[in-house]
């Protein structure tokens, strides 16, 4: 990358190389944001174009440092290494759920940011909220992720395999076109592919070779597992999912609850009215006599 930058500077003038790289990297990023300088890690410039692209999707722009997503990678790696091994063992036997499975358990979805490691989960009284990074899929997505996975797996690169872990996480969420549709409707996935089936096919064809970092998103997975294992929360979620997502089922449930009590009340009033009429009739007969 340094060589290409030097050649551009020699041909077009000083500092033209960095401007060209910023423009090129910005064109690869979904959204209106534009780079003003090449992303650096502890002041070091990337040596490879893939490394620059990787830093961009993990770190974003300089102003993104104010976001919760962007943290110093070295400190985050130390924190991840300090995770207790029993948490890994506990999650090893648990199978992660797809988008539709999680929705049935009371999990809602919302976009977080453009940072691929910005995956968060919060649990509330009767539901959970899973926030996922935005991503734009096109015909080059499978090639891009395959190259990025190969870069992170290279013995000459010192990475925490963030992109591999993101892909593995998304592969577990996306099993059917309905999962893709749910994420599209929430503004998490954007696609220029022909159909939702094509998106499923892309994620299934990306091979992570089991090289993801198990500590990545461990807290998120554990919190989701706790919610899914909570009988009270899942029962409430299934009730809402079955009777309140569709207006017709909600009306039917409302009618089933209200109409019997309404009929009972009307019947009681009718009996009282009949009794009152009989009393009036008997009273009038006595007067006539």
ZIHUPE-V706302 format. One record per pair of residues at least 12 apart in sequence whose C-alpha atoms are under 8 Angstrom apart, sorted by the first residue. I is the first residue (numbers start at 1). J is the second residue. D is the distance in whole Angstrom. If there is no record, write none. Layout:
BEGIN
I J D
I J D
END
This chain:
BEGIN
1 46 7
1 47 5
1 48 5
1 49 6
2 47 7
4 17 8
5 17 4
5 18 7
5 21 8
18 37 7
18 38 7
19 36 8
19 37 7
21 38 7
22 34 8
22 35 5
22 36 6
22 37 6
22 38 6
23 35 7
25 53 7
25 56 8
30 135 7
30 136 6
34 61 8
35 61 6
36 61 8
38 52 7
39 52 7
39 55 6
39 56 6
39 59 8
39 60 8
39 61 7
39 62 8
40 55 8
41 55 8
50 148 7
50 151 7
51 151 8
54 148 7
54 163 8
57 114 7
57 115 6
57 116 6
58 70 8
58 115 5
58 116 6
58 117 7
58 162 8
59 115 6
60 114 7
60 115 6
68 118 8
69 113 8
69 115 6
69 117 7
69 118 5
70 115 8
77 160 7
80 215 6
80 216 7
81 215 8
83 215 7
87 218 8
88 214 7
88 215 8
88 218 8
91 221 8
91 222 7
96 172 6
96 173 8
96 221 8
97 172 7
97 173 6
98 172 6
98 173 4
98 174 6
98 175 6
98 179 7
99 173 5
99 174 7
99 179 5
99 182 7
100 178 7
100 179 6
100 182 8
102 228 8
104 234 8
104 237 7
104 238 6
104 241 6
105 127 8
105 227 8
105 228 6
105 233 8
105 234 5
105 237 6
105 238 7
106 126 7
106 127 5
106 128 6
106 233 7
106 234 6
106 236 8
106 237 5
106 238 7
106 241 8
107 127 6
107 128 4
107 129 6
107 130 7
108 127 7
108 128 6
108 129 5
108 130 6
109 129 6
109 130 5
109 131 6
109 132 7
109 183 7
109 186 7
110 129 7
110 130 6
110 131 5
110 132 6
110 186 6
110 187 8
110 188 7
111 131 5
111 132 5
111 133 6
111 134 6
111 186 7
111 187 6
111 188 5
112 131 5
112 132 5
112 133 5
112 134 7
113 132 8
113 133 5
113 134 6
114 133 5
114 134 5
114 135 7
115 133 6
115 134 8
116 133 6
116 134 8
116 162 8
116 163 7
116 166 7
117 133 7
117 162 7
117 166 7
118 131 8
118 132 7
118 133 6
119 131 6
119 132 5
119 133 7
119 217 7
119 220 8
120 132 7
120 220 6
121 220 6
121 223 7
121 224 7
122 223 8
123 223 7
123 224 8
123 227 7
125 233 7
126 232 8
126 233 5
126 234 8
126 236 7
126 237 7
127 227 8
127 233 7
127 237 7
128 224 8
128 227 7
132 188 7
133 188 6
134 187 7
134 188 5
134 189 6
134 190 8
135 188 7
135 189 5
135 190 6
136 189 6
136 190 5
136 191 6
136 192 8
137 189 7
137 190 6
137 191 5
137 192 6
137 193 7
137 199 8
138 191 6
138 192 5
138 193 6
139 192 8
139 193 7
141 202 8
142 202 6
142 203 8
142 205 8
142 206 6
145 163 8
145 206 7
146 206 7
146 207 7
148 163 7
148 164 8
149 161 8
149 163 7
149 164 6
149 208 7
152 164 8
153 211 8
160 213 7
161 211 8
161 212 6
161 213 6
162 212 8
162 213 7
162 216 8
164 208 6
164 211 7
164 212 5
164 213 8
165 212 5
165 213 6
165 214 8
165 216 6
167 203 8
167 208 7
168 208 7
168 212 7
170 203 8
171 203 6
171 204 7
174 200 7
174 203 8
175 200 7
176 197 7
176 200 6
177 196 5
177 197 5
177 199 8
177 200 6
178 196 8
180 196 6
180 199 7
180 200 7
181 196 7
END
